Amino acid sequence: MSGEKSNKDSVLEGLALGVGFVVVGVSLPFLFSFDSWLIIISTVSIVIGIMGFGIELENFGMGYGTRDIFLGLAFLLLGSALLAMFPNTVTKIIFLILLLLGIFGFLGGILKFLNLKQKPADKSSVKKMVIQRLYLSMLLVL
């Protein structure tokens, strides 16, 4: 096992990397300045972190639809940041497209997540699935 990583280790590293991108993106403007170019870099870092976290969370097996939820949130954040930074007609059109993609991904992911058709075989897996859904619902609220 010297050069090989298990899938679980790879997913956990991906989750950590996603959180790292979000933390760096949030910290950048506070550490340096609130210049427009730094806000753009910060927003891109946060979007990459959110997308990566959602993808790795679904690979970890935490629920069906989490990838779509986090990608939708990332598109909404990206569109909102673009609109706030450059309020012109072209940006508004791009914002509407990103808004459409974001809402589609977010609501589609939530519907997939709530309509999960897994039928667990025993009570322990039912309890695990309920805990996972509650945990992810709390993450979405935050």
C-alpha positions as CSV (number, residue, x, y, z in Angstrom):
1,M,0.0,0.0,0.0
2,S,3.0,2.3,-0.5
3,G,1.8,4.0,-3.6
4,E,-1.9,3.2,-3.6
5,K,-4.6,5.1,-1.9
6,S,-8.0,3.8,-1.1
7,N,-11.0,5.4,-2.6
8,K,-12.1,6.6,0.9
9,D,-8.8,8.3,1.5
10,S,-9.0,10.0,-1.9
11,V,-12.5,11.2,-1.2
12,L,-11.6,12.5,2.3
13,E,-8.6,14.4,0.8
14,G,-11.0,15.9,-1.8
15,L,-13.4,17.0,0.9
16,A,-10.6,18.7,2.8
17,L,-9.3,20.4,-0.4
18,G,-12.8,21.7,-1.1
19,V,-13.1,23.2,2.4
20,G,-9.6,24.6,2.0
21,F,-10.6,26.4,-1.2
22,V,-13.6,27.9,0.6
23,V,-11.6,29.0,3.6
24,V,-8.9,30.6,1.4
25,G,-11.5,32.3,-0.7
26,V,-13.2,33.8,2.3
27,S,-9.9,34.8,3.9
28,L,-8.3,36.5,0.9
29,P,-10.2,39.9,1.0
30,F,-9.8,40.2,4.8
31,L,-6.1,39.5,4.7
32,F,-5.2,41.9,1.9
33,S,-7.8,44.3,0.6
34,F,-11.2,44.5,-0.9
35,D,-10.0,45.3,-4.4
36,S,-12.2,44.1,-7.2
37,W,-9.7,41.8,-8.7
38,L,-9.1,40.1,-5.4
39,I,-12.9,39.7,-4.9
40,I,-13.0,37.9,-8.3
41,I,-10.2,35.6,-7.3
42,S,-11.8,35.0,-3.9
43,T,-15.2,34.2,-5.5
44,V,-13.6,31.8,-8.0
45,S,-11.8,30.0,-5.1
46,I,-15.0,29.7,-3.2
47,V,-16.9,28.4,-6.2
48,I,-14.2,25.8,-6.9
49,G,-14.3,24.7,-3.3
50,I,-18.1,24.4,-3.2
51,M,-18.2,22.4,-6.4
52,G,-15.4,20.1,-5.3
53,F,-17.0,19.6,-1.9
54,G,-20.3,18.6,-3.5
55,I,-18.7,16.2,-5.9
56,E,-16.6,14.5,-3.3
57,L,-19.5,14.4,-0.9
58,E,-21.5,12.4,-3.4
59,N,-18.5,10.2,-4.1
60,F,-18.3,9.5,-0.4
61,G,-21.8,8.1,-0.5
62,M,-23.5,10.8,1.7
63,G,-26.5,11.0,-0.6
64,Y,-27.8,11.1,-4.1
65,G,-28.1,14.6,-5.4
66,T,-25.6,16.4,-3.3
67,R,-23.4,17.0,-6.3
68,D,-26.3,18.9,-8.0
69,I,-27.1,20.8,-4.9
70,F,-23.6,22.1,-4.4
71,L,-23.0,22.8,-8.1
72,G,-26.3,24.8,-8.2
73,L,-25.1,26.8,-5.2
74,A,-21.8,27.5,-6.9
75,F,-23.5,28.7,-10.0
76,L,-25.7,31.0,-8.0
77,L,-22.7,32.4,-6.1
78,L,-20.8,32.9,-9.3
79,G,-23.7,34.7,-11.0
80,S,-24.3,36.9,-8.0
81,A,-20.7,37.9,-7.7
82,L,-20.5,38.7,-11.5
83,L,-23.6,40.9,-11.2
84,A,-22.3,42.7,-8.2
85,M,-18.9,43.4,-9.7
86,F,-20.0,44.3,-13.3
87,P,-23.6,45.6,-13.4
88,N,-24.1,46.0,-17.1
89,T,-26.4,44.4,-19.7
90,V,-24.2,41.6,-20.8
91,T,-23.5,40.6,-17.2
92,K,-27.2,40.6,-16.5
93,I,-27.8,38.2,-19.3
94,I,-25.0,35.9,-18.0
95,F,-26.5,36.2,-14.6
96,L,-29.8,35.0,-15.8
97,I,-28.2,32.0,-17.5
98,L,-26.2,31.2,-14.3
99,L,-29.4,31.7,-12.2
100,L,-31.2,29.2,-14.4
101,L,-28.5,26.7,-14.1
102,G,-28.1,27.3,-10.4
103,I,-31.8,26.9,-9.5
104,F,-32.1,23.9,-11.8
105,G,-29.1,22.2,-10.1
106,F,-30.1,23.1,-6.6
107,L,-33.7,22.2,-6.8
108,G,-33.0,19.1,-8.9
109,G,-30.5,17.9,-6.4
110,I,-32.9,18.5,-3.5
111,L,-35.6,16.6,-5.2
112,K,-33.2,13.7,-6.0
113,F,-32.0,13.8,-2.4
114,L,-35.5,13.7,-0.9
115,N,-36.8,11.1,-3.4
116,L,-34.0,8.6,-2.7
117,K,-35.3,5.2,-3.6
118,Q,-32.9,3.2,-1.5
119,K,-34.6,0.6,0.6
120,P,-32.1,-0.3,3.3
121,A,-32.0,-3.9,4.3
122,D,-31.8,-3.6,8.1
123,K,-32.5,-1.0,10.8
124,S,-28.9,0.1,11.2
125,S,-28.7,1.2,7.6
126,V,-32.1,3.0,8.0
127,K,-30.7,4.9,11.0
128,K,-27.5,5.7,9.1
129,M,-29.5,7.0,6.1
130,V,-31.7,9.2,8.3
131,I,-28.6,10.6,10.1
132,Q,-27.0,11.4,6.8
133,R,-30.1,13.1,5.5
134,L,-30.4,15.2,8.6
135,Y,-26.7,16.1,8.5
136,L,-26.9,17.2,4.9
137,S,-30.1,19.2,5.5
138,M,-28.4,21.0,8.3
139,L,-25.4,21.7,6.0
140,L,-27.8,23.2,3.4
141,V,-29.4,25.5,6.0
142,L,-26.0,26.9,7.0
